[in-house]
């Protein structure tokens, strides 16, 4: 039954069966609904994407390296993040 607001309802409707993982795998094995995509990036394409966006990939790489080394989170950064959060909530 579907309920629309407080004054209108729609009667019960038949429920269709749900295909399980086995049915999906069998369909994929037959090529039904199987999609195979691939992406190839050239150096020029990556550079064009870097220059076209506001993302500073060099900064992202630097922050990732700091996180991996375990030196990114400092008490000062956590305090600043908490202050910004409280400003937005307050």
HELIX and SHEET records of a PDB file:
HELIX    1   1 UNK A   21  UNK A   29  1                                   9    
HELIX    2   2 UNK A   43  UNK A   52  1                                  10    
HELIX    3   3 UNK A   57  UNK A   69  1                                  13    
HELIX    4   4 UNK A   75  UNK A   89  1                                  15    
SHEET    1   A 2 UNK A   2  UNK A   4  0                                        
SHEET    2   A 2 UNK A   8  UNK A  10 -1                                        
END                                                                             
